[in-house]
Amino acid sequence: MNIFLLYMLKVNIVLTVLYLFYVLFCTRDTFFRLRRTALLMCCTIAFIAPVVHLPADSFLFRRENPVNLGVIYEKIWTDTPEVLIQDTLVTVTQTTIPTLVKFLFVIYLTGALVLLLRTGMELRHTFLLFIQSKKQCIQGVTVWIHPDNRSPFSFFRWICIGKDLTERQELSEVLIHEQTHVRCLHSIDMVLAQMVIVCCWFNPAAWLLRREIRVNHEYEADDTVMKAGFNKKSYQYHLIGMEYTPMAAANIYNNFSFLPLKNRLKMMNKKRTRNLMKSKYVMFLPMAILLMSFTGIRNQSTFAVPFHTEEMTEIFEATEILQTPAEDEEILHVVDEMPQYPGGVKELMKYISENLRYPREAADAAVQGRVMVQMVVRKDGSIDNVRVVRGVHEALDQEAVRVIKGMPTWQPGKHEGKVRNVYYTIPVEFRL
């Protein structure tokens, strides 16, 4: 659950940043195909960026302590399994996920399921419209004629028009407009945008992004009609005179009379943007790489090993870091493969439970709390620089340090295929 929520947090951060970038730089030009590409990139990069292994200290820039969204998230929402020392009894407990996180997860799933159901109902309604219509070939185009006076719309390769439109003079313009939607596969964009909303329904950027995709589709189709040689003013008057059929919130087809009409008229009368301005779309590439650098899964957790429920292998994240400069080599916080105790986490728990004792001095004084012990696992697997980064009582601190110092040789950590010195932190909870 925590990993999923962290992933969705990153997805929505990337989605929002890319949407704002699009609004700032791309909404005032007439490069409709490039705009469509940019919008689709916003939808796809947002879900890809968090799982791309691109370190924040990549060739783009280097930072001594890169921003770690995973650590920030885990400090706020999660707790880790711990070694619990109760006087002479040593047990291992795994703290539960905070109630607030569970509540938010339930709220998120509820919203996503409601929107998914609504999308399914809208698809059903769309297919019913085609089932109720009569197939006919008009001006060499296969269309479905609905008995009611509906606004024309298209969905994938199907075009549906109202019965009254077959006798109106703007029929040719409408057919070219809808054929553009069909030929350019605009319905794929709409389905993708709808899925983004289902996944990110709480993010206003997702809803605004779908609106931008719809508007750009209409701009592109209107532009095709103009290039086909139809009179601009006549077409605009026809748009104004078209009867508007309200669309459902989850509507995923392309509607001929989609509002805002005012923006469509302004765009048709807008002067063509110079080709030189196309170069700004290249900026989406470095922007995507930058976002991947900050949100890649490699930086997800600095002081944890992968989680497996059966083996309790997610443990030991520090809440405070006190770093001492390495004597001769760099000591890393983030590596591809974290150090491992020989035999795994179960053996580590066993070692601590057999060797750690609740100090009588602390027990008599009724002192309890969590001791955070940091160490360095060297390249040869030896333990070095053991110290308390958050103490409770001198006796408890010394006992935790004593046991950690006595541990056998570890399997060292690796980064980019090389064995490296790595910081590792273990929390030990003393409780009466």
Secondary structure, DSSP 4 states (H G I P E B T S, - for coil): -HHHHHHHHHHHHHHHHHHHHHHHHHTTSS-HHHHHHHHHHHHHHHHHGGGS---TTSTT---SS---HHHHHHHHH----EEEEETTEEEEE-PPPPHHHHHHHHHHHHHHHHHHHHHHHHHHHHHHHHHTSEEEEETTEEEEEESS----EEETTEEEEEGGGGGSTTHHHHHHHHHHHHHTTHHHHHHHHHHHHHHTTT-HHHHHHHHHHHHHHHHHHHHHHHHTT--HHHHHHHHHHSPP----TT--SEETTPSPHHHHHHHHTSPPPPGGGGGGGGGHHHHHHHHHHHH-GGGS-SS-PPP-TTTT------SS------SSS-EES--SB--B-TT-HHHHHHHHHHH----HHHHHTT--EEEEEEEEE-TTS-EEEEEEEE-S-HHHHHHHHHHHHT--PPBPEEETTEEEEEEEEEEEEE--
